[in-house]
Amino acid sequence: MAERGSGRLLLDTVEELLAELPSRVRGSRERLSEGALSALRGIADELNLVTRDELDELELRVAQIEHRLRLLESPPDLPPAA
C-alpha cells in the first residue's frame, strides 16, 4: 500500500512538472532552451535518473577497477631458471 502511495506521489509530481513546462519555456529561444533543460533536469532529479556525466564517470571507475583486478589476477613474473 505504501508503494502505491509513493508511486502516486511520484506521478503527481511528474504531472505537476509537466504542467509547469509551458510556462517555464515561454519567451525567447534562449529562455526556451534554459527553461526546458531546467524542467527536464527537475524531472530527472525527481525520478532519480542519472546524468550522462554521472554514467560516464561510473564507466571510467569500473574500467579502472577491472584493470586493477586483471593486474592482481595475472601470475607474477618469475625470474629465468639458471
N, C-alpha and C positions, 0 to 999 in steps of 0.2 A: 504494500500500500504506500509506503514511504517513497519507493521508487516511482510510482505513478505520480505522486505529488511533486517530486523533484523533476520528473520528465515534463509535467505540465508547466511547472515554473520556467523551465528552460524554453519550452515552446512559446510561452507568453513573452519571455524576454526577447527571443528572436523576432517574434511578430512585432513587438514594440520598436525594436531597432529597424526593422524593415519599413515600418510605418513612418519613422523619422527620416528615412533615407531621402525622400524627395525634398524635404525642407532643408536638409543639410547640403544638397547639391545645387541649389538654385544660385544663379549669378553667373559670373564669368567662367570661362573654361578652366582657369587655374583653380578657382574655388570648387568647381565641379570635381576636378581630379582630387583635390585635397579632401573635400567632403566625402567623396565615395571611398577613398582609401581609409579615411578615418572611420567611417561606418563599417567597412569590411574588417578593419582591424578590431573594432569593438565586437563584431560578431565572432570573429576568430577567437578572441580572448574569452568571450562567454562560453564558447564551445570547447575551450581548452585545446585548440588546434595549434600545432607547431608552425613556425615560420620556415621559409626556405633556408634562411641563415642558420636557424637552430638545427635543422636537419643536416645541413652541410657540415656544421661543427660536430655533430654526433657521428656522422660517417667518417670524418677525419679521425676522431678519437678511437673509433672501432678499428680502423685500419692500423693505427699506431699500436693498439693492444694486440691485434693479430700478428703484426710484425714482431713484437717483443716475444710473444708466445712461440713463434717459429724459431727465434733465436735460442730460446730456452730449451726447446724440444730437440734441436739438432744435436747430434753427438759431438763431443769436444774433439778438437783436432789432436791427434796423437802424434808424438814425435816419431820419426822414422826409426825402425829397428836397426840396431848396429850389428 
